[in-house]
Amino acid sequence: MTCLFHDRRKLPWFVCIFLCAGISACAASHLTAQAVSKVNRIVVEKSKRTVTLMDGEKIVKIYNAALGGQPVGAKDRQGDHKTPEGIYSVDAKNPNSQFHKALHISYPNQADRAHARKLGVSPGGDVEIHGLGAKWGWIGAKHRLTDWTDGCIAVTNEEIDEIYPLIRVGTTVEIRP
């Protein structure tokens, strides 16, 4: 029976490889932990189709996105396929969303509910920043060729994988026209 470490000349190389892998994993974990504390606001600019992660006034990272199928104007009723506009927050995180991962946004806020009541309609809800899901993940960045959501903000699965751990429940989400 031969042992992997039978040749003692190879042992230092194996030890070195395992140590480097361990140090890399710790460094990556530390960088992620640092980044988590630095993202305190998400700014969505509908006209630019961008999602910007912010640390105060400093841009951490910008992603391109697809919006609701009717991207112009603020959401005012359920089923209008518009992405809302205003100040919200991330009020829940769903790691097992049908869209891969999702950050639920606190739409409708008090002003949205009052506006919908005035119109005699339901304001709707379930607005999220999410990925594409298992079924459509293969499309990748090409999903942005059209605005296709029911009012959500969609990024690729790989992008939501980056964004998701950086965002805490309570993070402010500003959605601009």
N, C-alpha and C positions, 0 to 999 in steps of 0.2 A: 504494500500500500504506500502510495507516495503522498506526501504532504505538500501543500502549497508553499510552505516556508521551509522546505527541506534544504533548499539551496540558501544558505545563510547570506550570500552576497545580495540576494534579492530582497531580503527582509527590510533593510533601511529604505528601499524604494517604496515598498508597500506602506510602511509606516508614514513616510513623507506624503504619499498620495492621500491617505486617510486623514492626516492632519490638515492638509491643504483643503480638502473637501469640508472638513468640520469648521475650519476658520472661515471659509467662503459662506457657508450656511449661516454662521453667527453674524457675519458682516451684513449679509442680505437682510436678516431678521432685524438687526439694529437700524439699518437704513429705513426699512419699512416703518419701524416704530417711531423714528424721528419724523418721517413724512406725515404720519397720522396726526401728530400734534401741530403740524403746520398748515393743514387745510381747514379753514374756518368759514369758507363761503364758496358757493358755486354760482357762477354767473352764466346764464344761458342767453345768448343773443340770437333771437329767432331770425332776424334779417341776414345774419352771417352764418347761420346754422352751426354755431359753436357752443361748446360747453367748456368753461374756463374754471379751473380749480384755483382758488385764491388763498393767500396767507396775508390777511390785511389787504394792503393795496398791491402786494407783490404777486405776479402771476407764477403759479407753480407749474401748470401744464394746460395746454389747450387741445381739445378734441373736436373733430367735426361730427355732426349729428344729423339725423333725419327727424322730422317733426310730424305733427298731425297732418292728415291729408288736406286740410284747409289751413295753411300756415299763417295767413294774414288775419290780424285781429285777435282779440282776446277771447278765450273760451267763455261762453255765457250760458250754455245749456248742455245737457247730456246729449250725446250723439252728434254734436256739431263738427267733430273731427278737428277741433282747434286745440292748440297748445295754449294753456293759460298764460297770462301776463300778470306780474305782481311779485310781491315778497311772500315767500313760503318758507318751509323748513322740511328737512328730511324727518319724517315722523315714524318711519319703520324701514327695516332692511329685510329683504327676503333672499336668502342664499339659494333657495330652490325654486325660484320663479320659473314659469313656463318660458320666460325670455332669458334664461340662463341665471342671471342675478338681477335684482332690482332694488332701487332706492325709491321708496314711496314718498311722494310729495304731499304736503298738507293742504292741497287744493280740495275743496273750496274753503277759502278763508271767510271771515265775517262779511267783508264787502262783496265777495262773489255770491254768497247766499242771499244777501239783501238785493243785489242786482237781479238775480234769477227770480226771486219772489216777486219783484216789481214786474217782471216779464210774464209771470205766471207759469214758469217752467222749473224743472229740476236742474240744479247746476251740474249734476254728474259728479264724478270722482274717479278714483283709481288712476291718477296720473303718476307716472314713474319715469325715472331715468333707468333704462334697462338695456340689456344686450339683445341678441337675435334669437337665442334659444338653440336647442340641439338640431331642430329640423332645418333652420335657415342659417345656422352659423357659417356654413360653407360659402355663403355669398360674400362675407367679409365687408370690406369698404364699399363695394358696389351697391350695397343697400341704400347708400346716400344719394343715389341717382334720382330718387324720387322721395317725396314726403309721404309716408305710408302708414303711420301709426294712427290710433284713434284719439290722439292728443298727447301722447307721451313723447319723450325725448329718447331716441335710440342711438346707441353706439355699437361697435362690434363686440363680440364676446370677449376678445382679448383686451379691448379697452375697458369694459366694465370690470374685468378681472383686476386691472390696475387701479381703477377708481374705487371700487367697492371697499377695500380694506382701509382706504384713506379717509373715508367719510364716517362720521359718527351721527347717530340719531341726534337731532337738534341742530345740525348744520344748516345755516341759512342758504336758501335757494332764491336767487333773484332772476326772474325771467323777464327779459326786456323785449320790446317789439323788434 
